[in-house]
Amino acid sequence: MSTKPLYLYDSYLKEFEAKIQHATGNQVILDQTAFHPLTGGVAYDTGYLTKGNLKYKVMRVEINKDTKEIIHIIEEGADLNQGEFVKGILDWERRFKLMQLHTAAHILAAIMYRDYNALITGGQVDPEHAKLDFNLPRTDREIFEAAVEKATKEASKSIQLKIYFLARDEALRMPGVVKLAERMPPQEKELRIVEIPSIDLQADGGPHVKNTNEIGEIILLKIENKGKNQRRLYFDVK
Ligand SMILES: [Zn+2]
């Protein structure tokens, strides 16, 4: 039985209650969860599951792409059993940083495409930093410095994000809605659309900030050449 992914509907949900569907060893599957699994280029959440006075650390969260079950990997020796109710508590500092970096990544990718014709070929958002891969023949650092500066400026305009669901056919007719061919959304009836008005719009399942003014300043950490036309940009926010 699939897990209801609460994080798709509310990125700011920090605590929730759920029923244990399945518990084996250190793996727990709940009927619903706010813990974002490692998927879509965004890192997993950590935090706790509590039952009464008992509190167990959630070390890592994964998704079974076939069954849509979200698997919480918890610390060893937890007394959690099928049918019991637990409360989930996210490590909010970590999650919020992922949200800031993720929304910043969308803005940066949009600017790299708009101003430098650079297509994004991959990316990963981790709590320490985010990285984006671009198809770009030029290697000048100035391009990335300018793009990061522009992205910070866009973010400072306090743009309210719009997150909504659209019928799959309708969504796929919108230009640019799927930026990464290999991230073509799975065969679902509805797609979740993340829109940063006037900047970016795409089908996306990850957590984002509500307003771009929550991102702060975007900082270029380093640029790597990963082969012909492949540039990797590392950045952080503060
Ligand atoms: Zn995204």
Boltz pocket constraint, residues with backbone or C-beta under 6 A from the ligand:
constraints:
  - pocket:
      binder: B
      contacts: [[A, 40], [A, 102], [A, 106], [A, 204], [A, 205], [A, 206]]
      max_distance: 6.0
